[in-house]
Amino acid sequence: MNHPVSTYPRDCWYVAATSDEVGDGFLARRVADTSVVLFRLSDGSIAALEDRCVHRPYPLSAGHREGDLVVCGYHGCTYDATGRLVHVPSQENPPSGARARAFPVVERGPFVWLWTGTPGGERLRPPPSTPWLEGDGWSSVGERRDVAAGLVLLHEHYLDLTNVFAMHAEMVPPGIEALPPLEEVEVSEVAVAYRRELPKAPLAPWEAQVSGLDSVDSFGRVETGAFVTPGLHKQTYTITGPDGPEVELVRTHGFTPASSGTTHVFLQISWRGASVSPDAGAGLAAVFHEMADRDTAVLETMQRCLDEDATPRRYVSVKADRAAVRARRILAAMVEGERGL
């Protein structure tokens, strides 16, 4: 299988879909420059095949199902859930060894993780753990969108939230005019995480709306961000009172490259807290959907600028970029390692 030179690592678990997207019908999706078709089997598990018939270049997703078998809509070639070609209507026996590639799938919480990298490599790197998306006192709401920007731009954007003052001023608590500098940045071979503590301040209107707390009082905030894997970014935002956490929020992004310049974004907002209002989900979904709209517009504009530049240009980094720069280096090292550089 030939792929264009990519700006993202292929040997990685990426979110291909949310669980509620995969049912009895076919779900066609582009993951890491590969056309994939996902469908749920009669036992409830999920199968994923390359979305191409091995006989001719026609999408299997344009065919139909016969139980757990996939029938191509062009000549009727039939595949089982492992991708094996089991029937060709025009001859008695199918060609020996003919099969569509099947991809490893792990369904966990709201996400369906897919491995399109080196066959067998998935056994060495399990999908990241996301317990906050699987209950344990947490509630979540989510959405999916396609963003015409590359994976690196998205990770850098969400690892530097100093843009909030220019892009999302209504999210900032009253009286806070700048985020504290990043002093705590943890870097491993494949991950980056940071933590910052904000000074006490009254609640912003959106915080008061979803938290059920008294907007007159002052509260502290602790904000963290993490490049967990190329396919997952996690950000937490905790509003703290005198006795500890009052409200805990987690913004989870599943970043899945469709190509070098297009990314599927699977957003989940999770929360817990004794005082949180019953309709917090609707309020949080609205707040973060609007934020994502603005983020998407900026990211897509940056990608267009990169695409328009006739020659690569060097951009300046500042102190707030510490975590983002390290994530970029990790991604670059992973891509180079896969190319054997």
N, C-alpha and C positions, 0 to 999 in steps of 0.2 A: 504494500500500500504506500503510495507516494504522497507526501504532504509538503506544502510550501514551508520555507524556513519560518519558524514561528518565534514569537517574542515571549512565549510562555512555556513552562515545562509540561511535557506530556505524561510523564510518569507521576501521576497524581490522581487522587480521587476528586471528582468534581460532581456537584449536584446537577443531575440531569432533569429532575422534575420534583414536584411535591407529590406526596402520596395520593392526594385526592385528584391529581391530574391523570393518573394511570388507572384505567379500568379495562372493560372488556374490549373496547375498540383500540385502534392503533394510535400511539402518540409519536409523531415524527419530530425529531429535534436534532439540531446541529451541535455537536460537542467536540471541541478540539479539532476542528476541520474535518470531522467525520460525521456522516449522516447516520443516525441511529433511529431505530424504531423500538419503542417499549410497549409492552402489553402485559396484562395480569393473567396468570394462568388459573386453571380451575381450582388449584389448591391454595390460591391466594398469593403465591409468590409472584415476582416480576421477572420477566425475561427481557433481554435486550439484544437485538441483532443489528448488524450493519444493514442499513436500509437500501440494499441493492441485491437484486437477483443475481446469482452467479452465472446464469445463462446469458442474459443481456442486461445493459445498464438501465434497469427499471426499478423504481422504489417498491419494496415489499409493502410499505405502508399504503400503497395505492391498490392493494389486493384485498383479500378478506380472510376471515378465520373459519376453520372447521374444527371446532373444539379447541385444542391446544396447538393445532397445526396452522401454519401460515401458507396461504395459497397466493402465488403471484398473479396479478391481474393481467399479465401479458400472455403467457403461454400455459399458465396453470401449474408451474413447478411448485412443489409443496415441500415445506421445511418443518422439522420439529423444533421444539423450544431451544435445543442446543445448537441450532443452525444447520443440522444435517439435512441434505437434500434426500427426501425419502420417496418422492414420486415425480415422474415426468410423464405426462399423459401420452406423448407421442412414441414412447418406447417402453418395453417391459420392465427394465431395471434402470435406475438412475446411475449416472457415471460414478464409479467408485471413488470415494473420498471427497466428493463434491460437498461443500458446505459454505454457508455464509458465516462470517465471524460472529461469535457470541461474546458478549462483554460481561465481566463480573458486575454484579449488582448487590448493593446492601441497602435495605430500607430501614431507616432509623429515625424515629420521631417524625417530623413532617417531611423529611428529605429522602429522596431516592438518589443514592450515591452510585456513580458509574466510573469504571476504570477503562480508559481507552489506550493506555500506555503499553509498555512492553508486556507481552503475555507472561503470566507468572509473577510479575513484579508486585502485583496487588497483595500477595501473601506476606511481603516484607513490610508493607506500609498500610495498616488498617485505616479506615476513614476516621477522622477526628471525632472525639467524644463530645457530645452536646447535651449533657444531662438537663440543662435548663429548658431545653425544647421538648423534654419527655416527661413533664409532670413535676412531681416532687414539690408541690406548692406553687409552681409557676403557671401562669396563663400566657398564651401567645396569640398573636394575630399576624398575618403576613400577606405579601403580594409578590408577584413576579413581573419583571419588565426587561426589555431588551435595550441595551445602551450601546450606541455606536461609538464606543471608545475601548481601547485595549485594557487588558488586565492590570498592567503596571500602573496606568493612570488612576484606576479605581483604588488600588491599594494605597497609593501615595496620598490620594485625596482624603481618605478616611483615617489615615494615620497622622494627619495634621489638621486639627479642628480649629486652628486660629482663624480660618476663613469664616467662622460662624459670625464674627462681628460685622463682616462685610455682606455676607450672604443671608444670614438668618438672625438678624438683630433681635427679633421678637422672642427668640429662645433664651437669650442671655438674662440671668437674674439681675434685678435692679441694683445698680451701684457697682457692678463688676465691669471694669473697662478693658481688661486684658486678662488672658489666661496666664497662670504662672508658667514659667519656663519648664521645659522637660528636663528634670534632674534625674529621674529614675527610669532609665531605659535598659531593659534586659535583652540581651542578644544571645541566641544559641546558633548552632550551625544552620538550622532551618526555620527559626521562628524569631519574632521580635515582639516585645511587649513594653508598654510604658504605663506610668501611673502619675496622676497629678491631683493635688488637693486644692480646692477652691476656698477662698475666704467666706465666712458666713455672710449671708445676704437674704433678704426677703424672697418670696417665691415669685417667679415669672408667672404671668397669667396661665400658661399651659401647664405649669407645674401644679398650681393651685387647683386647676380643673380636674386633673387626673388623680391627684394624690389624696384629696379630701383633707389636707392640712390647712391650718390657719395661715392665710397669706400675709398677716401682719407680723408674724414671728420670723426670726432669722434662722436659717439652716445652713449647715455645711454641705459640701458636695465632694464626692470623690469620683474621678473620671479615669477610666482605663481604656486602653486600646491594644489590640493584639493582632498581628499577622500570624495566624495559627498555622495555616498552610496556604499554598497558592490559591486553593479553592475556598478558603474560609477566613473571614475577618470577624472579630468579636469586639464589641465596645460595651462597657458597662457605665452606668451613671447612677450613683447612689446618693439619695438625699438623706442626710444624717441629722438627728436631733440630739438632745442631751443624753438620751439613753441608748443611742446607737442608730442603726439604719431604720428609717421610716418608710422609704420606698426604694426598691431596687429595680432598675431597668436594664435590660440587655438588648442591644441592637445587633442582630446577627445578619451578616451578608454572606450568602453563598455566591461566589464569583466563578462563573463558568465560561471560559472562552469559547465562543462559536467560531471565531477566527482571530487573527492578530489584531483586528480593529473593531471587533464586535463582542460584547460580553452579555451573557444572560445573568441577571441579578435576581437572586432569591432572597428577599428581605423578610425577616421575622423580628417582631417587637415582642419581648417577653417582660413580664412584670410580676412583682409580688409585694405585699405590704398590708398590714392590718387595716389601715385607714383608706386604702384605695377604693375609689368609687366603683359601684357595680358596672357602670358603663365605660369604664376606663378603656376597654378595647376599642370602642368606636372612636373615642377621643384621641387615643394614641395613634390609631391607624390614620386618622385625618391629618394630625400634626406631622407625622413622619412621611406620609404620602406627599404632602406639599413640599417638605424638605427634599425628598427624593426627586421631585420634579425640577427643582432649582439645581440640585447637584447634577442631574442628568444633562440639563442644558449647558452647564459649564464644562462638564467632561466631554461632551460631544463637540463643543466649540474648540477645546484644546486638541482633540484628535484631528479635527479639520485643519488646525494650524500646523500640526506636525506633518500631516499629509501634503500640505501645500508647500512646505519648505523644500526648496530645490536641493539644498545641502543640509546635513545635520548641523544643528547649532547647539552650543553649550549654554545651559541655563545656570544661574547662580543659586546656590543653596544657602539657607539661613539656619539659625539655631533651631527653629521650630521644626526643621526638616529631619532632625536626628533619626527618628524612628523610620520615616519614609525612605531615607537614603539607605539605611541598612536593609530594609525589605527589598529595595531595588537591587542591591548587591546580591542578596540571596537568590532572587529570581534569576538574575543574570548568570550566577554560578551554576544553578540547576540546569538552565538551558545549555550552557557551554559544556557541562558534564555529559548531557545527553548527546551532544554533537561530537563528543570525544575530543574537545579542545583542551 
